[in-house]
Amino acid sequence: MSTALSVTRAGGKFCLVGLGHNEMTVPLTPAAAREVDVIGVFRYKNTWPLCIELLRSGKIDVKPLITHRFGFSQKEIEEAFETSASGGNAIKVIMGKGGKSHQEGEENMAAWLVGLNTLKIQPFKLPPLGPHDVRVRMKAVGICGSDVHFLKTLRLADFVVKEPMVIGHECAGIIEEIGSEVKNLVPGDRVALEPGIGCWRCDLCKEGRYNICPDMKFFATPPVHGSLARQIVHPADLCFKLPDNLSLEEGAMCEPLSVAVHACRRANIGPETNVLVMGAGPIGLVTLLAARAFGAPRIVIVDVDDYRLSVANNLGANGVVKVSTNMQDIPKEVGRICEVMGAVGVHVTFDCAGFNKTMSTALSATRAGGKVCLVGLGHNEMTVPLTPAAAREVDIIGIFRYKNTWPLCIELLRSGKVDVKPLITHRFGFSQKEVEEAFETSARGGDAIKVMFNL
């Protein structure tokens, strides 16, 4: 205090921030004679928004001040306080769940598919961070039907799991580190991740149809590892910043919503398009939501399960039809669908299951000149009435994943035109027991629509 008062120039200010001594003998009179003001400082007021902006913008970097990190066990708490009290090279000591940061050697853990019906949480070594990459701490990861299919059969279509693979691809998280050339994201940004990386060399990529790139590297599609992990590395241009009014769970739901948005684009859904949706599972339900957002005036949804049809009703379906799994029931069920849809008929049908019966029903129920979009890929080969459909000029549109959908999905969610929150029915943490229970819940079906991990 005496030194500070003496070195401060005439007309300057001295701020007393530290409160070490209760009483002090200091040269106040000489300081006053030079009009050196003494400013008292106690705690703070209305500072958090500015602090966050200073950190976000990079004008201030506090990370170098954090010298020691500890977890939250009894032993670590005691050690942390001893470290802080001892001073020395300890500047800021941080405690919290997770203990040491990734940079300090935290072992990154992931859910590995190691065999038939077998998942194990094991270490997952991250690749080096490239100049255009980001490292993301995963916070929300959903279970997709394809994840369950890989778990139960170790294959999906032509993709076969031949060696242990990290599962998961519906995800959102928080940026922890950015590559040297990344300009559009900063640490702390909350992002939704598009899971597929095209080669950008083939003709399909150059045409903008990167979703059908033959060399696509897609999360949790063998041999590419997925995103059900504490941290992953991903290209920055496939990480999309979330607005403040969207949760990370909603960010993860951009992946299934993208399937529906891509399907609606392919089918040119609009205000004059009546839509039939075959299947009220997660993809069928987001297709209902997307078709409504695209302006479809009337949407009917079909399923074998009463509970899922009730969910579709609650989400705004104009009509629901319960069907059987029996092929012989198709003519009767098509009649019921057409009755519920109304006189104009079905312009576009989305088959979100992809089975013999659903596709046969879709082709029969769609009006002449309409379209059937095959979204679900349940059966590899199907016996369906193609010739009668062709004679009525009913087109079949193939749908595979998505392309350039994340910005629109985020806007649909931000604006409230689509609300995916009711679809998230079950939530789990990231312990071995919870991972197993979550996949069992998703595979069982019933009242489970979207099962979400909170990491």
C-alpha positions, 0 to 999 in steps of 0.5 A: 500500500505504501509503495503503491501510494508512492509510485502512483503519479500525481492525479492518479488513482490507487485501487485497494483490492486485496484486504490483507491488513485490517489497519495500515500505517501509510503515507496518506497525507503526501498522497492526498497532497498530490491528489492521488485518490484511494478507491475501495473495491469490494467484490463486484456487480453486473460483471458476468456478461462482460467477463463472458464476452471478454473470454468468448472474444479471446481478449482475455485468456484465463486458461494459463492461470489454471495450474492444478486440477482435481476431481471431487473425491474426499482425498482430492478435495483435501489435496486440492486445498493443501495445494492451494494453501501451499502456494508455490507454483499453484496459481488457480486450483480447480475442482470438478467432475472429471478431474484433470482436463484432456490436455493434462492427460485425462483418459478419453473414454468411449462406448465400444461395440466389441462383439454381438450384444456387447458394449464396453466403456474403454479408452479411446485415443483421439487422432491429432487435431488438424488445422481445420478440426475441432475437439468437442466434448460430447454432451448429448448423444442419441441412440439410433435404430442403426446403432441397435441393429449393429449391436444385435447383428454386427451388420447393417446392409453391406456394412459389417463390424469386423473389429471393435468400433465406437458406437453413436452418431446423433450428437452435440457438444461443446468446443474445447479446442480449435485447429490453427485455421478454424475461424468460425468457432471458439472454445465454449461454443455449443455445436451440433455435429453432422456425422458424415465426411465426404471425400470432396474429390468424387463427382458426387461430392462435386455435384453437392450430393456428398451424402452418397459419396462412395468414400463417405466416412460416417460416425459408427459405420464400419470401420469409422468410429462413432461419437458416444465418447467423452471427446471426439475430433471432427472437421470444424465445417461439420460443427454447427453453432447452436442458438442460445434457446436450443439445448444440446439434446435438441442439437443432437436431434438435428441428425434424425430431423435431417433425415426427414428434412432431406426426404421432404426436400427430395419429395418437394413437400409443400402446401399442396402435398398430402402426406402419408407416413408409414411407421411412427418410430423416431424417423416417422415422427420427425418426418411428420414434424418436418412435413408439417413445417414444410407446409403439408396440409394433411398428414396421416400416419400408419403403425402397428402400435397404439402407443406410437399412434397416440404420440403421432396424434399428440404431435399433430397428425391429421389422422392415424391408422392402425395396421397389422403385419399381415400382407393379406390385410393390405387392400382393406388397410389401403381403403381405410388410409384413403378414407382417412386421408380424404377425397384428394388422396395421398400425394407423397408417401414416406415409407419410414420402415422399408419392409415388404408390407409397408412398401406394398401399402405405400405403392397402393395407397399413393394416388396416380402421379404421386411419389413414394419415398423409401426412407427406412431400409428394413429389407434388402430385397422386397417383393412389391407391386412395382408394375401396377405402380409404374402404370399409375406413374407413381415414382419411387424416390430413394433417400439416403441420410441427408445433405446440407440440412443442419442450418435448416434443422437448427432454424426450424428448432430455433423458430419453434416450427419443429419441436423435437423435445416430446420425442426424447422419452428416456435419458441415461448417463455414461456409466457401463451399467447405464450404457447397457440399460439405455440400449436395452431400453431402445431395443425393447421399443414400447414407450421408448422413442428417442433414448438420449445419453447425457455425458 
